[in-house]
Each structure stands twice: as C-alpha cells, then as structure tokens.
C-alpha cells in the first residue's frame, strides 16, 4: 500500500465534504474517489428508513445503481 501525505488544507476539504470526493490531477483527470465513513446521525437515519418497510435492494442491485450514477 502507498501512503500519501496530504497538506492540511486538503485534509480539511476532505473531512468537511459531504458525500464522495473526486480527486483529480492538474488536467482534470480522475485519480480516485474518497468516501468518508458515515456519521452516527447518518447511520441512525438509514436504520430508521430501513425499518419503515417498502422496496429494498440487494447488495448487487445497490452497487449497480451506484456505479451507474457515478460513472465508476
């Protein structure tokens, strides 16, 4: 595994971001995507929504949808 040291300005941007963060080089080409772990509040909200019933997705269906929406 390679470790890359980020300067504090970039660290703050990543920590304060909501949702996925796309990392790009100087020409705008995607290098990668950072996804932060969900907060306790986000987990509680997801659990509350899940307990309401309604349509559900399998893990594979969810991953397919995410790939389609993000172009990954």
C-alpha positions as CSV (number, residue, x, y, z in Angstrom):
1,X,0.0,0.0,0.0
2,X,1.2,3.5,-0.8
3,X,0.7,6.3,1.7
4,X,0.4,9.9,0.6
5,X,0.8,12.8,3.0
6,X,-1.8,15.5,2.3
7,X,-1.4,19.1,3.3
8,X,-3.8,20.4,6.0
9,X,-5.9,22.4,3.5
10,X,-6.7,19.3,1.5
11,X,-7.4,17.2,4.7
12,X,-9.9,19.8,5.9
13,X,-11.7,19.8,2.5
14,X,-12.0,16.0,2.6
15,X,-13.2,16.0,6.2
16,X,-15.7,18.7,5.6
17,X,-17.0,17.2,2.4
18,X,-20.5,15.7,2.2
19,X,-20.7,12.6,0.0
20,X,-17.9,11.3,-2.3
21,X,-15.0,13.5,-3.1
22,X,-13.3,13.1,-6.5
23,X,-9.6,13.5,-6.6
24,X,-8.2,14.9,-9.9
25,X,-4.8,15.8,-11.3
26,X,-3.9,19.1,-12.9
27,X,-5.5,18.2,-16.2
28,X,-8.8,17.3,-14.5
29,X,-8.4,13.5,-14.9
30,X,-9.8,11.5,-12.1
31,X,-7.2,9.8,-9.9
32,X,-9.7,8.3,-7.3
33,X,-12.7,8.9,-5.1
34,X,-12.7,9.3,-1.3
35,X,-15.7,8.2,0.6
36,X,-15.8,9.0,4.2
37,X,-17.4,6.7,6.7
38,X,-21.0,7.6,7.6
39,X,-21.6,9.7,10.7
40,X,-23.6,8.3,13.7
41,X,-26.5,10.6,12.6
42,X,-26.4,9.2,9.0
43,X,-26.4,5.6,10.3
44,X,-29.4,6.3,12.6
45,X,-31.3,7.9,9.8
46,X,-30.6,5.0,7.5
47,X,-31.7,2.5,10.1
48,X,-34.9,4.5,10.7
49,X,-35.7,4.5,7.0
50,X,-34.9,0.8,6.7
51,X,-37.4,-0.1,9.4
52,X,-40.3,1.6,7.6
53,X,-40.6,-1.2,5.0
54,X,-41.1,-0.6,1.3
55,X,-38.9,-1.6,-1.6
56,X,-35.4,-2.9,-0.9
57,X,-32.3,-3.6,-3.0
58,X,-29.9,-6.4,-2.8
59,X,-26.2,-5.5,-2.3
60,X,-25.5,-6.2,-6.0
61,X,-28.5,-4.1,-7.1
62,X,-27.3,-1.2,-4.9
63,X,-23.7,-1.4,-6.3
64,X,-25.0,-1.5,-9.9
65,X,-27.1,1.6,-9.2
66,X,-24.2,3.4,-7.6
67,X,-21.8,2.6,-10.5
68,X,-24.4,3.8,-13.0
69,X,-25.0,7.1,-11.1
70,X,-21.3,7.8,-10.5
71,X,-19.9,6.5,-13.8
72,X,-17.5,4.2,-11.9
